[in-house]
Amino acid sequence: MEKLMEILREIDDTIDFEKETALIDGRILDSFGMITLVSELEDAFDIQIGASEMVPENFNSVQAMWEMVTRLKETG
């Protein structure tokens, strides 16, 4: 989880990722941030994030992202 937090802070250190639960729905994380995030997550955790995973529910919060990463690592 710490690696995920590092990645998020590198993308935008002005967002309180630990408390935010509407990163996508609230348009807090922009499309460029999302592209960067997906690329960084794939590299850092050796996973592939397919189009079916690109839904707000998987990216609205740190917890949701971590659950997705964990699930993809287990099935990958």
C-alpha positions as CSV (number, residue, x, y, z in Angstrom):
1,M,0.0,0.0,0.0
2,E,2.9,2.4,0.7
3,K,4.1,2.0,-2.9
4,L,0.6,3.0,-4.1
5,M,0.7,6.1,-1.9
6,E,4.1,7.1,-3.2
7,I,2.8,6.8,-6.8
8,L,-0.3,8.9,-6.0
9,R,1.8,11.6,-4.3
10,E,4.1,11.8,-7.3
11,I,1.1,12.3,-9.6
12,D,-0.4,15.1,-7.4
13,D,0.8,15.9,-3.9
14,T,-2.1,18.4,-3.3
15,I,-4.7,15.7,-3.0
16,D,-5.5,14.0,0.3
17,F,-5.6,10.5,-1.1
18,E,-6.0,8.9,2.3
19,K,-9.4,10.6,2.8
20,E,-10.7,11.1,-0.7
21,T,-13.4,8.7,-1.9
22,A,-14.4,10.4,-5.2
23,L,-11.2,10.8,-7.1
24,I,-12.9,10.1,-10.4
25,D,-16.6,10.9,-9.7
26,G,-15.5,14.2,-8.2
27,R,-13.1,14.9,-11.1
28,I,-10.3,15.4,-8.7
29,L,-7.9,13.2,-10.7
30,D,-7.8,14.3,-14.3
31,S,-7.4,12.2,-17.5
32,F,-3.7,12.8,-17.7
33,G,-3.4,11.7,-14.0
34,M,-5.3,8.6,-14.8
35,I,-3.1,7.6,-17.7
36,T,0.0,8.2,-15.6
37,L,-1.5,6.3,-12.7
38,V,-2.4,3.2,-14.8
39,S,1.0,3.1,-16.3
40,E,2.8,3.5,-12.9
41,L,0.6,0.8,-11.3
42,E,1.3,-1.6,-14.1
43,D,5.0,-1.1,-13.8
44,A,5.2,-1.0,-10.0
45,F,3.1,-4.0,-9.4
46,D,3.7,-6.0,-12.6
47,I,0.1,-6.2,-13.5
48,Q,-2.1,-5.4,-16.6
49,I,-5.0,-3.1,-16.1
50,G,-7.5,-4.0,-18.9
51,A,-10.2,-1.8,-20.2
52,S,-12.8,-3.7,-18.1
53,E,-11.0,-2.5,-15.0
54,M,-11.1,1.2,-16.1
55,V,-14.2,2.1,-14.1
56,P,-14.6,4.8,-11.4
57,E,-15.3,2.1,-8.8
58,N,-11.7,0.9,-9.1
59,F,-10.1,4.4,-8.9
60,N,-12.3,6.6,-6.7
61,S,-10.2,5.8,-3.6
62,V,-6.9,4.4,-2.5
63,Q,-8.7,1.4,-0.9
64,A,-10.4,0.7,-4.2
65,M,-7.2,0.9,-6.1
66,W,-5.4,-1.3,-3.7
67,E,-8.2,-3.9,-3.9
68,M,-7.9,-3.9,-7.7
69,V,-4.1,-4.2,-7.6
70,T,-4.3,-7.0,-5.1
71,R,-6.9,-8.9,-7.2
72,L,-5.0,-8.4,-10.4
73,K,-1.8,-9.7,-8.8
74,E,-3.6,-12.8,-7.6
75,T,-5.1,-13.6,-10.9
76,G,-2.3,-12.4,-13.1
